[in-house]
């Protein structure tokens, strides 16, 4: 593995002795108050603590740099330079003898130039994390959420043989929009237009969609990017174990998370009493699956993610323990969207690799129709056919012919292309464009058509470039 260089926090020997002593005293003095506190609150507490130490003359202002000391005490010590970077998605620590490893969003897994000098240094960091999370000491396995949002797993001896293991899963500060996912090749533009129609359902018949894929394949990222297609009037209830969904733009968003008082199954059951238009489960893992599918059968729109490599495996997982959903209930699902990591050129990239339409049960087996599928030979997701059953259901609900719905899909593909070529990529800009189309469809479409005509040369260049790349591959 290559080494990815990180700008390290460095102290001389004297500074390190003083900072280490202060850190120990700060943590012991404020242990209970620090639990679950955010970085800003911890910063203020650390600042006041150091200023008191200076006032008591326990340390001298000449011995330390106040800001660096406060940053170090309130943060995650030597890991801060890693955790502050948005291009790093995971941090992996296998004991103190090995350099800290990362999973970089572009370069994959790498070593870093950050190393622990001793086992004591690593254990000091682990104890600090335990205090910040408010976890109980003495557990060999700790699965927690840092106050800033990243998910952390600590696996300690004797469970981990002879050395502590620490894994931090980071999340993007700025979630990518659907236009950015089209731009970076994760989503094909035509299939994104189809998903737009299915999420929106012409404000009358949104479809039930399940997103599946392997570990760190981008399931939740895709789910977050599709949710802005929902209508402004919707009451959306989200249910999560780890807080990853972000619908702050939704005026009627009911956000719920598991606690010691309610698990996922209880939260999904309770969501039905909140009069939701749409129920979203961040990740379906267990018995809550039955309640989610039941909510769909009761007429609520459902969306969520599940860990499986393909659509068939996702359905099998739903019908097997511990989920135990009757296969006859699963036909309420409309689409299963598959995202995975694929190897292109010199790196792994995330791609939507398959959309499957859920059909009826024939001879005890749920039928799946392939809407599109990734072709590894040409490095492209190829369109197979429109989901006939899904489009028929939408047409019956909204009073349009299937041909009219397909024409609307093409129209929305044009809107997505307009946003892509006009560099309309930020969340605020994309939301504004979607809302404008919902409230004033004809005038917005006229603006899009006019813009696409002006950019016809740019559109042609993009198509020629894509064709040249295809031939080259």
Buried (B, 14 or more C-beta within 10 A) or exposed (E): EEEBEBEEBEBEEEBEEBBBEBBEBBBEEBEEEBBEBEBEBBBEBBBEBBEEBBEEEEBEEEEBEEEBBBBBBBBBBBBBBBBBBEEBBBBBBBBBEEBBBBBBBEBBBBBBEBBBEEBEBBBBBBBBBBBBBBBEEEEEEBBBBBBBBBBBEBBBEEEBEEBBBBBBBBBEEEBBBBBBBBBEBBBBBBBBBBBBBBBBBBEEBBBBBBBBBBEBBBBBBBBBBBBBBBBBEBBBBBBBBBBBBBBEBBEBBBBBBBEEEBBBBBBBBBBBEEEBBBBBBBBBBBBBBBBBBBBBBEEBBBBBBBBBBBBBBBBBBBBEEEBEBEBEBBBBBBBBBBBBBBEEEEEBBBBBBBBBBBBEEEEEEBBBBBBBBBEEEEBBBEBEEBBEBBBEBBBEEBEBEBEEBBEBBEBBBBBBBBBBBBEBBEBEBBBEBBBBBBEEEEEBBEBBBEBBEEBEEEBEEBEEEEEEEEEEE
